[in-house]
Amino acid sequence: LQWPYCRKRCSYCNFNTYMVPAVDEVAVRACLVQEAQTLLRLSQVDRISSIFFGGGTPSLARPSTVAAVLEAVAATAHLPAGAEVTLEANPSSTSTSRLTSFRAAGVNCLSIGVQSLNDAELRMLGREHTAAEAQKAVEAARGLFPGRTSIDLLFGLPGQSRDAWAERLEVALGLCDDHISLYQLTLERGTALAAQVQGGALPAPTLDLLADMYQTTRTVLVAASFRQYEVSNFARKGALSTHNLSYWRADQYIGVGPGAHGRFVPRGEGGRSRETHVQTLEPVAWMREVQSQGHGTRSRMVLSSLEQLEELLSLGLRTDEGITHERWGHFSPQLSLQAVFGTPGEARALQQQGWLVLDSGGLRCTWAGLAVLDSLLPDLLWQLQR
């Protein structure tokens, strides 16, 4: 579920976010509830395994909005008592009292956008909080959501050295709970930070430095008993994100809110094939469409069998478990993993080079292969298409 509003735009952000003087939260809440119910009926799913409130900054929403959406979902489909319900939060909107209210509303996992634990870096990124405020927010969250508080950090910032990043990691390890997401900063076209780098005001990190930072990240986290279960995600004590795993395993999901994306079979219309659904981007236009037709779906497209396998391959290989034979067979009952990738060709060459494994467990990257997945995928997709 997408909450599109923020108090300010960060210098690196190109997400579908909006800064407005005031949010008509009663109207937004009613539309989130209505669209969730409409799309749940369209999909005819009978059980929800996880819910994720993303954004934007959903921790700016009222806890009563979260509660209303959860009640609507539970009234339309089965929402088990133990289902994972995650809220993305910024340190600047996570007071203890506010987090307590979100927990009472039904949230049981928190994902905090710390991004950096250095004040100079936070200012460069355009973040509202300081490093001290981030630490305070994480400590408060861990008290309320023990074992279920995740933090996000960025590396590869302009001017950041490998040693500086290693220091940030050590501080993060002293602060974090059992899940951490570590992303390489992408300089997106049209953002303020990209313009500064392109204009020469800030230095861009070299590819070799970025690779060195990533390997440092993996080594430090694994040494601290974290499992790298996905390219950018690490967990210990079994604290993997159920919701994110559902994306990487190519499960069905419903996107609700401005700009949200979904992948599901519209069985309520007699559909038998998985479709992509994209909701209208602009919040006011989206609300107008929801109010008039029950949902704000701007585009929908049936995914071909090949397109579904391409998504499964691209997403599944991001995880350390890779793609199991069972999961592949769900999408390709006629042609097995072995039949596609076990024959002479690109995949076999990648296996011989030590990047890929195909065995009784399925198809997956090696430890070395996971670090260079983007360079492996074109060859694998080409072999799949043939």
N, C-alpha and C positions, 0 to 999 in steps of 0.2 A: 504494500500500500504506500502510495507516494504522497508525501506532504511537501509541496513545492516551494515553500516560503523560507527565506533566510533574512536575518537582520542586515547582512552585508554580503557582498560577493568577494570571495577569496581571490587572490591574484592569479591562482593557477586553475580556477574553476571554469569549466565550460558546460556544466550540467544544466538541466532544465529547471533553473531556480529563479525566483522572483522576489524582489524587495518592494514591498508596498507599504503605504502609511498605516493602514489598518487592514486586518483580515476579518472578513465576515465569517467567523468560525462556525456559527450556527448553520449557515448555508453550506459551507464546505463539508461540515460533518454530515448533513443530510444527504449530500451528493455522494460522499464516500460510502455511506451506508447503502444508498439506493443502488449504486453501481456494483458494489460487492454482491448484493443479493441478486441482481440481474445476471451477472456473469456466472455466479455459482449455479443459478438455475439453468443457464445456457449450457454449462459444462456437465451438469448432473453428477458431479463428483459427490460421493457419499461420506468422504472422510478427508479432513484437513490435517496434514502432519506438522505444518509450521506456518507462522505468519511473521512477516518482516515489515516494520514501519521504517521506510527510507525517505530520502529527500534530496535536496532541501535539508531542513533541520526539524525533524519531527518532534524533537524534545521541546520545541517552541509551542506545539499544540497543547491544548488542555488535556489533562488526563481523562476527563469526561468524554472527549472525542475518541480516544483510544478505547475506552470502555464501551462506547456505543457501537463502534465497529466490531469489536469482539463479540458483543451480544448479538449483533446482526448475523455474523458468520455462524455462530453457534446455533442460531435459530433456523438457518438455511441448510447447513450441512453439519455432520458430526465433528465437533472439535474436542478431542480427548482432553482430559484434565491435565495430562502431562505434555501436551503439545508445546513445542518451542515457540515462544512469542518474544521477538527481539525488537528493541527500539534503538535506532541510531540517535546519538546524542552528542552535543558539543559541550565542552567543559563550562562554557559560559551560561548554559541553561540547565545545569544539573545540581541544583542545591539539594541538600539531603531531604528537605520537606517535599520538594517536587518529585524526587526519585521515589520517595515513599508513596506518594500518590499514584505514580505510574505503576508501582508494584501492586497496589491495591486494585488498580484498574485491570490487571491481568498480565502485565509484562513480567517475564521471568528471566530475560537475558538482556544485557546492555552492550552496545557497541559504541565506544567513545572515540571520537575523532580527535585524538591528541595531536597527531601529525609531526610534532617535534617537541623535544624537551629542552629547547634552547631559545631564549627570548629573542635574539637577533634573527634567528631563522623564522620564528613565528611572525615577527613583524614583516619579514620579506614575503611570507606566504599570505599576509593579510588576515591572519587569524585574530579573533577578538580576545583570546585568553593569553595569559602568561604561562610559563612553565610551572610556576608554583601553583597557579589555579588549576592547571591540568592534573598535577599530582594530588591536590586536595579532592578534585572531582573523582578521580579513580579510586582513591581510598574510601570515599563515601559510598561509591557504587559497589565496591567489593564487600563492604559491610552489609549492604542490602541484598546483593546478588552474588553471594560467595560461590566461587568456581564457575560463574556464568557471566563474568565481565570481561569483555575483549577490548583491546586498544588498537588503533590504527596509527602507524608511523610511516613517514615518507623518507626515502633516501635518494641520493643523486641530486641534491639541491644545488643550484648554482653556487660555486665557491666552496662547496663542502668537500673536505678531504676524507680519505679512508679512515685515518686515525680519529677524526672528529666523529664520524659515523660510528666507529667502534665504541667511543665513549658514550654516545647516545644510547647505544644498545645495552651497555652495562647498566646505565641508569634505568632504562626501561625494564630490564630483568629484575631490578630491585623493587620495581613498582607494580609490574603487571600481574594479572591473575593467571589462568591456565590457557588463555587463547590470545594470540597476537597476530595481526595482519601487517605485513611489511611490504609497502609498494614502492616501486621505482617511480619517481616523479616523471610524468609525461608533460612536456611543454606543448600545450594545445594551442593551435592557431586561434588568434583572436583574443587570447587572454593577456592580461596586463604583464604577467611574468614572462611570457614568451616574447612580448614586444621589448621588454628590457634586455633579454638575452640577445635577441636579434639585433637590437640597436647598439650592442656592445657595452651596455651599462653593467651587465653581470656576465660572468664567465660560464660557459656551458661545460659540464663534465665530459671527459672523453669516454669513448666506448670501453676502453681498457679499464678505466677507473670504475665505471658502472659495473662491469663484470667482477672486478675485484671486491667492490662493496657487497655485491650479491653473494659471492662465495663466502665472504666474511660473515654475513648475516646467517647463512645456512650453518656454517661451522659453529658459530657461537650459540645459536639456538639449540642445535642438536646436542651440544655439550651440556646445555642446561636442561636436558631431558625433554625437550620439545620434539614432537614428530612433525616433520614437514609433510603434511598430508595433501598439500596443493602448492602450486608454484609460489604463491605469496602468503600462504596461511600455515600457521604453526600451532599445535595444541599439545598439551600434556594431560595426563590423568583422564584421557578419553573425552576431553572437552571439545570435540569437533563440532562445527556448526552444521546442524541438521539441515537448515534452510539452504545454505550455500552448497552443500553436497547434493541437494536435489537438483540444482542447476547443472552441476558438473556431471551428474548421472543421467541427465536428459529426462528427468521426470516432468510431468505436466505441472504448470503453474499458471496462476491467474494474476494479471497486473491490474491494479485499481488505482485511479488517480491520474492527474495530468502528466502525460508523457510516459505512463507505465507501459511495460511490454508483457505479453503473456504468450504461452504455448500450451494449447489444450485442444481436445476434441469436442466440438459443440454438439454433444449428444442430444441436447434439448431440441435441436432442429433436425434431428435424424442424421447428423454428421457422423462419419466414420473415420475421417482423416484428421490428423493434427493440423491446426492452423496457427499462424502468428497473428496476434492482435496488438495493435499499437493505439494507445489512447491519445486524444487531442492534447497538444502540448500546452496551450495557453489556458490558465485556470478559469478565466471568465467564460471563454468559449466552451471549455469542457463542462463547466457547470450548466450552461445554457442547454447543451446537448443532453446531459444527464436528466435535467428537469423535463425535457420534452420527449425523450425516448427511452429513458431508464439507464442509459450508458453513454459514454463519450468515446466509443471506438471510432477512430479516424480511418484506420485501414486494417484489413484482414486478408490473409492470403493462405491458401492451402499449401502445405509443405510437401514436396514430392518425396518419395522414398529416398532418393539420393541426397536431397537436402537434409533430411533427418539424420542420415548416416554421417554426413559431413559435420553436422553439429555435434553428434555423439563423439566423433573422432576428435574434433578440435577441443571440446570441453573435457571429455573423459581422460585424455592424456595429460591434462593439467594436474591430475591427482596421482598420488603414489600408488593407488590400487589400479589405476588405469581402467581399461574396459574389459569386463569379465565376458566370458563366452555366453553366459546366460543373458546379460544385458544386450549384447550384440544380437543374439538370436531373437530378442523381442522385436527389434527393428528390421532384422534381416533373417527371416526364418529359412530362406532358400539358399543363402550363400553365407558360409561360416567365416569367422575371422581367419581360420587357417586357409580357407580357399582363396580369400582376398589377399592376405599379407604373408602367407607361408610359402608362396611360390617365388621363383626367381624374380627379382625386381628391386625396386627402391627399398622396400621394408626389410628385405633380407640383407641388403647391403648395410643398412643402418644397424641391424642386429650384429653383423660381423664386425662393425666398427665400434661396437660397445655402447651405442646410444639407446637401443631398443631391445625389449625382451618379448618374445611370443612363446608362451608355454601353456601348461594345463590351467594356469590361473587366468590367462587372457593376454591382452596386449598392453604393455606399459613402458614408460621410459625408465631407464636406469637412473641412478643418482646423477651421473654426469649429463644424461640426456634431458633431464627435467630442466636443467639450467639453460639449454639451448633449444627448447621446444619450438619456438617460433621459426627457427631455421629448418626444423625437421618436417613441419606440417606440410609445406608445399609439395614435397616429394610424396608424402603419404596420401594427400588428397588427390594428387595426379594418378597414383596407382589405383585408388578407390574409384575414380571416375572412369578409368579404363576398364 
